[in-house]
Amino acid sequence: MPIGGALTTTLITVFVYLVSLVFYSQKQLELTIWPTLSMTSIVELPFIQRFEYIDVSWWAIIIIPNMTIAFWAASRGFKRLFNVQQKYPFWGMSIIILLTNIFVFDIDSLYILNKIIDPYGVLFIALYLPLLLVIIYIKKLRKRI
């Protein structure tokens, strides 16, 4: 049932968001880099010293399926737009993501990358769908002619 996975992910994210709001003040949330990870670092279990490993693994289970779906959709979009095999944009995007992860290894690099990408993110989201619509209409017109 596809709605179950999306619903579960949404409910877990909202729950963690609400717990973070209750646990931290507004000023602490602004100053803390990873509030959820910092919040779970206070957990102490007798059989494991670092609970963060379990926490990061748990979030990977939540985040990876969402990333995979977006990754597949992007490579599928490249396939349909440019009439290439889906594996080529898939591998290209994989290499770009891998290189980004290799070179962004500390919080300062992540902050700089975020400052570069942030202004273009809203433009990309606002312009991507209309641009995609125009490209699809142009392709349909070419097929008719």
DRENPA-3360 file (N, C-alpha, C; in nm, 2 decimals, always signed):
BEGIN
1 = MPIGGALT = +0.08/-0.12/+0.00/+0.00/+0.00/+0.00/+0.09/+0.12/+0.00 ~ +0.10/+0.20/-0.11/+0.19/+0.31/-0.12/+0.17/+0.42/-0.03 ~ +0.04/+0.45/+0.00/+0.01/+0.56/+0.09/+0.06/+0.53/+0.24 ~ +0.07/+0.40/+0.27/+0.12/+0.37/+0.41/+0.26/+0.42/+0.43 ~ +0.35/+0.40/+0.34/+0.48/+0.44/+0.35/+0.50/+0.59/+0.36 ~ +0.42/+0.66/+0.28/+0.43/+0.81/+0.28/+0.37/+0.86/+0.41 ~ +0.26/+0.80/+0.45/+0.19/+0.84/+0.58/+0.28/+0.81/+0.70 ~ +0.35/+0.70/+0.70/+0.44/+0.66/+0.81/+0.55/+0.76/+0.82;
9 = TTLITVFV = +0.61/+0.79/+0.70/+0.73/+0.89/+0.70/+0.68/+1.02/+0.74 ~ +0.57/+1.07/+0.70/+0.52/+1.20/+0.74/+0.49/+1.20/+0.89 ~ +0.42/+1.10/+0.94/+0.39/+1.10/+1.08/+0.52/+1.10/+1.17 ~ +0.62/+1.02/+1.13/+0.74/+1.02/+1.21/+0.81/+1.15/+1.20 ~ +0.82/+1.21/+1.08/+0.88/+1.35/+1.07/+0.81/+1.45/+1.16 ~ +0.67/+1.45/+1.15/+0.60/+1.55/+1.23/+0.62/+1.52/+1.38 ~ +0.62/+1.39/+1.42/+0.64/+1.36/+1.56/+0.78/+1.41/+1.61 ~ +0.88/+1.39/+1.53/+1.02/+1.43/+1.57/+1.02/+1.58/+1.57;
17 = YLVSLVFY = +0.96/+1.65/+1.48/+0.95/+1.79/+1.47/+0.88/+1.85/+1.60 ~ +0.77/+1.79/+1.64/+0.70/+1.83/+1.76/+0.79/+1.81/+1.89 ~ +0.85/+1.69/+1.89/+0.94/+1.66/+2.01/+1.05/+1.76/+2.01 ~ +1.11/+1.80/+1.90/+1.22/+1.89/+1.90/+1.17/+2.03/+1.94 ~ +1.05/+2.07/+1.90/+1.00/+2.20/+1.95/+0.98/+2.20/+2.10 ~ +0.94/+2.09/+2.16/+0.92/+2.08/+2.30/+1.05/+2.08/+2.37 ~ +1.15/+2.01/+2.32/+1.28/+1.98/+2.39/+1.36/+2.11/+2.39 ~ +1.36/+2.18/+2.27/+1.45/+2.30/+2.26/+1.37/+2.43/+2.26;
25 = SQKQLELT = +1.44/+2.54/+2.31/+1.38/+2.67/+2.29/+1.40/+2.72/+2.15 ~ +1.34/+2.83/+2.11/+1.35/+2.87/+1.97/+1.50/+2.92/+1.94 ~ +1.56/+2.98/+2.04/+1.70/+3.02/+2.03/+1.79/+2.90/+2.01 ~ +1.77/+2.80/+2.09/+1.85/+2.68/+2.08/+1.84/+2.61/+1.95 ~ +1.71/+2.61/+1.89/+1.69/+2.55/+1.76/+1.77/+2.62/+1.65 ~ +1.78/+2.76/+1.67/+1.85/+2.83/+1.57/+2.00/+2.81/+1.58 ~ +2.05/+2.78/+1.70/+2.20/+2.76/+1.72/+2.24/+2.62/+1.70 ~ +2.15/+2.52/+1.72/+2.19/+2.38/+1.71/+2.20/+2.34/+1.56;
33 = IWPTLSMT = +2.30/+2.27/+1.52/+2.32/+2.23/+1.38/+2.23/+2.12/+1.35 ~ +2.23/+2.01/+1.42/+2.15/+1.89/+1.40/+2.07/+1.87/+1.53 ~ +1.96/+1.93/+1.55/+1.89/+1.92/+1.68/+1.84/+1.78/+1.71 ~ +1.79/+1.71/+1.61/+1.74/+1.57/+1.64/+1.86/+1.48/+1.68 ~ +1.97/+1.49/+1.62/+2.09/+1.41/+1.66/+2.14/+1.45/+1.79 ~ +2.14/+1.58/+1.82/+2.18/+1.63/+1.95/+2.09/+1.58/+2.06 ~ +1.96/+1.58/+2.03/+1.86/+1.54/+2.13/+1.87/+1.40/+2.16 ~ +1.90/+1.31/+2.07/+1.91/+1.17/+2.10/+2.05/+1.13/+2.15;
41 = SIVELPFI = +2.14/+1.22/+2.16/+2.27/+1.19/+2.21/+2.26/+1.18/+2.36 ~ +2.16/+1.22/+2.43/+2.14/+1.21/+2.57/+2.10/+1.07/+2.61 ~ +2.05/+0.99/+2.52/+2.01/+0.86/+2.55/+2.12/+0.77/+2.59 ~ +2.11/+0.70/+2.70/+2.22/+0.61/+2.75/+2.16/+0.48/+2.77 ~ +2.22/+0.38/+2.70/+2.18/+0.24/+2.71/+2.30/+0.16/+2.76 ~ +2.27/+0.06/+2.85/+2.39/-0.02/+2.90/+2.46/-0.10/+2.80 ~ +2.39/-0.14/+2.69/+2.46/-0.23/+2.59/+2.52/-0.16/+2.47 ~ +2.50/-0.03/+2.46/+2.55/+0.05/+2.35/+2.60/+0.19/+2.40;
49 = QRFEYIDV = +2.72/+0.23/+2.37/+2.77/+0.35/+2.42/+2.72/+0.47/+2.34 ~ +2.71/+0.45/+2.21/+2.68/+0.56/+2.12/+2.55/+0.54/+2.05 ~ +2.44/+0.59/+2.10/+2.31/+0.57/+2.05/+2.29/+0.64/+1.91 ~ +2.38/+0.74/+1.88/+2.37/+0.81/+1.76/+2.38/+0.72/+1.64 ~ +2.45/+0.61/+1.65/+2.46/+0.51/+1.54/+2.33/+0.45/+1.50 ~ +2.25/+0.42/+1.61/+2.12/+0.36/+1.58/+2.03/+0.47/+1.53 ~ +2.04/+0.59/+1.58/+1.96/+0.71/+1.53/+1.98/+0.74/+1.38 ~ +2.11/+0.75/+1.35/+2.14/+0.77/+1.21/+2.10/+0.66/+1.11;
57 = SWWAIIII = +2.11/+0.54/+1.16/+2.06/+0.42/+1.08/+1.91/+0.43/+1.06 ~ +1.84/+0.47/+1.17/+1.69/+0.48/+1.16/+1.65/+0.59/+1.06 ~ +1.72/+0.70/+1.06/+1.69/+0.81/+0.97/+1.72/+0.77/+0.83 ~ +1.83/+0.69/+0.81/+1.86/+0.64/+0.68/+1.75/+0.56/+0.62 ~ +1.69/+0.48/+0.70/+1.57/+0.40/+0.66/+1.46/+0.48/+0.61 ~ +1.44/+0.60/+0.68/+1.33/+0.69/+0.64/+1.37/+0.77/+0.52 ~ +1.49/+0.82/+0.51/+1.53/+0.91/+0.40/+1.56/+0.84/+0.27 ~ +1.63/+0.73/+0.27/+1.68/+0.67/+0.15/+1.56/+0.64/+0.05;
65 = PNMTIAFW = +1.45/+0.58/+0.09/+1.34/+0.56/-0.01/+1.29/+0.69/-0.07 ~ +1.28/+0.79/+0.00/+1.24/+0.92/-0.06/+1.34/+0.97/-0.16 ~ +1.47/+0.96/-0.13/+1.58/+1.00/-0.22/+1.58/+0.91/-0.34 ~ +1.55/+0.78/-0.33/+1.56/+0.69/-0.44/+1.44/+0.72/-0.54 ~ +1.33/+0.75/-0.49/+1.21/+0.78/-0.58/+1.24/+0.91/-0.65 ~ +1.29/+1.02/-0.59/+1.33/+1.14/-0.66/+1.44/+1.12/-0.76 ~ +1.54/+1.04/-0.72/+1.65/+1.01/-0.81/+1.60/+0.93/-0.94 ~ +1.51/+0.84/-0.92/+1.46/+0.76/-1.03/+1.37/+0.86/-1.12;
73 = AASRGFKR = +1.29/+0.94/-1.06/+1.21/+1.03/-1.13/+1.29/+1.13/-1.21 ~ +1.40/+1.18/-1.16/+1.49/+1.27/-1.23/+1.55/+1.20/-1.35 ~ +1.60/+1.08/-1.33/+1.67/+1.01/-1.44/+1.56/+0.97/-1.55 ~ +1.44/+0.94/-1.50/+1.33/+0.91/-1.60/+1.30/+1.04/-1.68 ~ +1.30/+1.15/-1.61/+1.27/+1.28/-1.68/+1.37/+1.31/-1.79 ~ +1.50/+1.29/-1.75/+1.60/+1.30/-1.85/+1.58/+1.21/-1.97 ~ +1.55/+1.09/-1.94/+1.52/+0.99/-2.05/+1.42/+1.04/-2.14 ~ +1.31/+1.08/-2.09/+1.19/+1.12/-2.17/+1.22/+1.25/-2.24;
81 = LFNVQQKY = +1.29/+1.35/-2.18/+1.32/+1.48/-2.24/+1.42/+1.47/-2.36 ~ +1.53/+1.39/-2.33/+1.64/+1.40/-2.42/+1.65/+1.27/-2.50 ~ +1.56/+1.17/-2.48/+1.55/+1.05/-2.56/+1.69/+0.97/-2.55 ~ +1.73/+0.95/-2.43/+1.85/+0.87/-2.40/+1.82/+0.76/-2.31 ~ +1.90/+0.66/-2.30/+1.88/+0.55/-2.21/+1.88/+0.61/-2.06 ~ +1.80/+0.55/-1.98/+1.79/+0.60/-1.84/+1.92/+0.58/-1.76 ~ +2.00/+0.49/-1.80/+2.12/+0.46/-1.72/+2.22/+0.57/-1.73 ~ +2.22/+0.65/-1.84/+2.32/+0.75/-1.86/+2.30/+0.87/-1.77;
89 = PFWGMSII = +2.18/+0.93/-1.76/+2.16/+1.03/-1.66/+2.17/+0.98/-1.52 ~ +2.13/+0.86/-1.50/+2.14/+0.80/-1.36/+2.28/+0.80/-1.32 ~ +2.37/+0.75/-1.40/+2.51/+0.74/-1.37/+2.57/+0.88/-1.35 ~ +2.53/+0.97/-1.44/+2.58/+1.11/-1.43/+2.54/+1.18/-1.30 ~ +2.42/+1.16/-1.26/+2.37/+1.22/-1.14/+2.44/+1.15/-1.02 ~ +2.46/+1.02/-1.03/+2.53/+0.94/-0.92/+2.67/+1.00/-0.90 ~ +2.74/+1.02/-1.01/+2.88/+1.08/-1.00/+2.88/+1.22/-0.94 ~ +2.78/+1.30/-0.98/+2.77/+1.43/-0.92/+2.75/+1.43/-0.77;
97 = ILLTNIFV = +2.65/+1.34/-0.73/+2.62/+1.33/-0.59/+2.74/+1.27/-0.51 ~ +2.81/+1.17/-0.57/+2.92/+1.12/-0.50/+3.03/+1.22/-0.48 ~ +3.06/+1.30/-0.59/+3.17/+1.40/-0.57/+3.13/+1.51/-0.48 ~ +3.00/+1.55/-0.48/+2.96/+1.64/-0.38/+2.98/+1.59/-0.24 ~ +2.94/+1.47/-0.21/+2.96/+1.41/-0.08/+3.10/+1.39/-0.04 ~ +3.19/+1.37/-0.14/+3.33/+1.36/-0.11/+3.39/+1.49/-0.07 ~ +3.36/+1.60/-0.14/+3.42/+1.73/-0.11/+3.35/+1.81/-0.01 ~ +3.23/+1.77/+0.03/+3.16/+1.84/+0.14/+3.17/+1.75/+0.26;
105 = FDIDSLYI = +3.28/+1.77/+0.34/+3.30/+1.68/+0.45/+3.30/+1.75/+0.59 ~ +3.28/+1.88/+0.59/+3.27/+1.94/+0.72/+3.16/+2.05/+0.71 ~ +3.12/+2.10/+0.83/+3.01/+2.19/+0.84/+3.03/+2.32/+0.76 ~ +3.15/+2.37/+0.76/+3.18/+2.49/+0.69/+3.16/+2.47/+0.54 ~ +3.20/+2.36/+0.48/+3.18/+2.34/+0.34/+3.03/+2.32/+0.31 ~ +2.96/+2.25/+0.40/+2.82/+2.24/+0.38/+2.75/+2.37/+0.39 ~ +2.79/+2.46/+0.47/+2.73/+2.59/+0.49/+2.75/+2.67/+0.36 ~ +2.88/+2.67/+0.30/+2.91/+2.74/+0.18/+2.83/+2.68/+0.06;
113 = LNKIIDPY = +2.82/+2.55/+0.05/+2.74/+2.49/-0.05/+2.59/+2.53/-0.04 ~ +2.54/+2.53/+0.08/+2.40/+2.57/+0.10/+2.38/+2.72/+0.06 ~ +2.47/+2.80/+0.09/+2.46/+2.95/+0.06/+2.46/+2.96/-0.10 ~ +2.53/+2.88/-0.17/+2.54/+2.88/-0.31/+2.41/+2.83/-0.37 ~ +2.36/+2.72/-0.32/+2.24/+2.65/-0.38/+2.11/+2.72/-0.34 ~ +2.10/+2.77/-0.22/+1.97/+2.82/-0.17/+1.90/+2.92/-0.26 ~ +1.97/+3.02/-0.32/+1.89/+3.12/-0.40/+1.84/+3.05/-0.53 ~ +1.90/+2.95/-0.58/+1.86/+2.89/-0.70/+1.76/+2.78/-0.68;
121 = GVLFIALY = +1.74/+2.73/-0.56/+1.65/+2.62/-0.53/+1.50/+2.67/-0.55 ~ +1.47/+2.78/-0.50/+1.33/+2.83/-0.52/+1.31/+2.86/-0.67 ~ +1.41/+2.92/-0.74/+1.39/+2.94/-0.88/+1.37/+2.81/-0.96 ~ +1.45/+2.71/-0.92/+1.44/+2.58/-0.99/+1.30/+2.52/-0.97 ~ +1.25/+2.52/-0.84/+1.12/+2.47/-0.82/+1.01/+2.55/-0.89 ~ +1.02/+2.68/-0.89/+0.92/+2.76/-0.95/+0.92/+2.76/-1.10 ~ +1.04/+2.74/-1.16/+1.05/+2.74/-1.31/+1.05/+2.60/-1.37 ~ +1.08/+2.50/-1.30/+1.10/+2.37/-1.36/+0.97/+2.31/-1.42;
129 = LPLLLVII = +0.86/+2.31/-1.35/+0.74/+2.26/-1.40/+0.69/+2.34/-1.52 ~ +0.68/+2.47/-1.52/+0.64/+2.54/-1.64/+0.74/+2.52/-1.76 ~ +0.87/+2.51/-1.73/+0.96/+2.49/-1.84/+0.94/+2.35/-1.90 ~ +0.92/+2.25/-1.81/+0.89/+2.12/-1.85/+0.77/+2.11/-1.94 ~ +0.66/+2.18/-1.90/+0.54/+2.19/-1.98/+0.56/+2.25/-2.11 ~ +0.64/+2.35/-2.12/+0.67/+2.41/-2.25/+0.75/+2.32/-2.34 ~ +0.85/+2.25/-2.29/+0.93/+2.15/-2.36/+0.84/+2.04/-2.41 ~ +0.75/+1.99/-2.33/+0.66/+1.88/-2.37/+0.57/+1.93/-2.48;
137 = YIKKLRKR = +0.51/+2.05/-2.48/+0.43/+2.11/-2.58/+0.51/+2.12/-2.71 ~ +0.63/+2.17/-2.70/+0.71/+2.18/-2.82/+0.74/+2.04/-2.89 ~ +0.77/+1.94/-2.81/+0.79/+1.81/-2.86/+0.66/+1.75/-2.92 ~ +0.55/+1.78/-2.86/+0.42/+1.73/-2.92/+0.39/+1.80/-3.05 ~ +0.42/+1.93/-3.06/+0.40/+2.00/-3.19/+0.49/+1.95/-3.30 ~ +0.62/+1.92/-3.26/+0.71/+1.86/-3.36/+0.66/+1.73/-3.41 ~ +0.60/+1.64/-3.33/+0.55/+1.51/-3.37/+0.43/+1.53/-3.47 ~ +0.35/+1.63/-3.45/+0.23/+1.65/-3.53/+0.27/+1.70/-3.67;
145 = I = +0.38/+1.78/-3.68/+0.42/+1.84/-3.80/+0.50/+1.74/-3.89;
% end
